[in-house]
Amino acid sequence: MQPFWDAEARARVRAGRQPLAYEQLFAVDTHERHLVNVQRLARSREPAVVIAASGMCAGGRVVNYLREMLGDPRHDVLFVGYQARGTPGHAIQAYGPRGGYVEIDGERVQIRAGVHSLSGYSAHADRDDLTRFVTRMRHLPGEVRLVHGEDSVRAAFARHLEQVTAGKVRVRI
C-alpha cells in the first residue's frame, strides 16, 4: 500500500511507525479471495471490521458483504460520508434503523444489522474547493453541469458559481 500513500504517511513510515502493521490485518487482493471471505464472515461469529468502499453501496465488493450480512443482527454497518437519495446506501441509512429493507441486485434484503452514520467526512470536494477548481482554470469553461448531490444544494451552488464568475460560466443542473 505504501506506493499509494501521501508524503506525510511515507514520512511516518520512515520514522519507524507502521500504521497498518498488526497481526489481525487481512487484505483481500483478489475477487475469489473476497467471495470466500464474505462467506466466512457471514457464517462465523468471528468479529471483524470490513472496510469496503463504494460511494453509495450501488456496486463493488461492498454489495456482497451487504447482501450476506444486513439480515444478521450480529453485524453493524457504519457509513462515513454522504449517501445520495435513491441509492442503496441511503435506503439502508433511512430504513435500517426502523427494521426496513433494501433492494440489492433486484433482491429484497431485510435490514437487521445495526446501522450507524458518522457525518463530517467526505471524499468529495466542498463548495470552496469546487469553486477554486473552476475559477483557477486558465480559460473559464463556457458551461458547467452539476449532476451529483441534492437538488437544493446543486441549485445553490449553481447560483454561487454564476455569481463568483460574474455570469461568465453558465451552470446547468
N, C-alpha and C positions, 0 to 999 in steps of 0.2 A: 504493500500500500504506500510505502514511503515515496515512490516516484511521483505520486499524485498530491502529496502534502505541500502546503504553502511554506514560505520561508520561516515563519515562526515555528511551525511544527518541526521542521527539519533542524532548526537551531536547538530545540528542546531535546531531540534525539542525540545530537552531537554533545549536549551537556550531560548525557547519561540517562536521560529519562526515557522510558519505554511505555508510552501511554496505552498501547494495545498488547502488551506482553503479560498475559495472565493465563494460567493453565486451562481455564474453562472456556476460553475463546475458541469458537468453532466457525471458521469461514467456509462458506458454501461456494465452490468455484464452478460447478457445472450444473446444468439443468437436472440431470439424472440424480446427482447428489442432493439437490434441492428437494426433489419429489420424495426421495427416501427420508429426508429429514422432516418434511411436512408430516408424513405418515407416522414416523416415530414419535414426534411431539404430540400429534393428535391422539395417539393411543396411550401414551405413557402418562404417568403423574410427575414426570421429571420437570422441575421448574426451569424456565428458560426465558430469556429476553430475546425476542426476534426483532431485528432491525431490518425492515423491508421497505423500500421506497417505491412509491407510485403515487404521484401527486394526489389523485382523487380516488384511489383504490379501484380504478377502472381497467387496469391491465398490469401485467408483470407478475413477478413472483408473489407479491403480497396477496393477490387474488386466491392463490392456492391455500395459503395459510388461513385466510378469512373463511373460505368455503368449508374448510375442515374444522375450524376451531370456534367460530362465532356461536355455534349452538351449544357449547360446553361452558357452564358457569365457572369452571376452574380457571378459565382464561380471561385475560383482560386485553383491551386494545387501547393504546394511548395515541391520540392524534396530536402531532406537533405541527401546527400550521393550519392554514385555511383549507376548507373543503367546500367547493362550489356547489350551489343548488343544482339538483338534477344528477348528481354523481353518487355512486355507491358510498363514498366516504361521508358525504353529507347525510345520506339516509341512515347510515349507521349511527352517526352522531345524534341525529334528530329522534330516531325511533328506538335505538338500542336501550337507552335508559328507561323506556316505557315498555320494554318487552316486545318490541315490534319485530319486523323482518326487513330484509333487504334482498333485492334480486341480484344474483351474481351469475353471469353467463346464462341468463334465462331461467335460473333455478331459484326458487324462494327459499331463503335461509333464515331461520329463526335466530334472533339475537338474544342469547342467554349470557354471553360473556359480558364482563364489566366493560363499560365504555367511558373513557376519560379524555379530556381535552386540555392541552396546555397551550394557551394562546401567547402571542407575542413573538413567535418565531416564524420566519418565512424564508423560503429560498428565492423569493421574487424581490425585485427592486421596489422601493416605495415611490411615492409621488415625486419627491425631490430627485431621487436617482433617475427616474424616467424622464423628468423634465430636463435634467442635465444631459442625459443621453441625446435627446432631440436637439436642444439648443446649442450644444457644443459641436454639432456636425459642421463640417466645412461649408456645406451647402444645405440649407434647411430643406427638408422634404416638402413637396407640394401638398402631400396628404399623409395622414397617419390614421390607421384603422385600429380601433380598440375592440378586441374580440374576447377578452378574458376579464372575469370579475362580475360583481353585482351591477345591475343596470344603473342604479342611482350613483354608484361610485364612478362608473365609466362616464356618465353624463357630467358629473362634477369635474372629473379630470379633463374631459374634452373642453369644457369652458375654461378651465385653468390654462391648458396648453395653448388655446387660441388667444387668451389674454396675454400670456407672457411672450408670445411670438408676435404680438400686435396684429393678429389675424393673418400672418404670413403662412401659417400652417393650417390647412383645413383638416378638421378631425371628424372622422366618421365612426359611428357606433354600430 
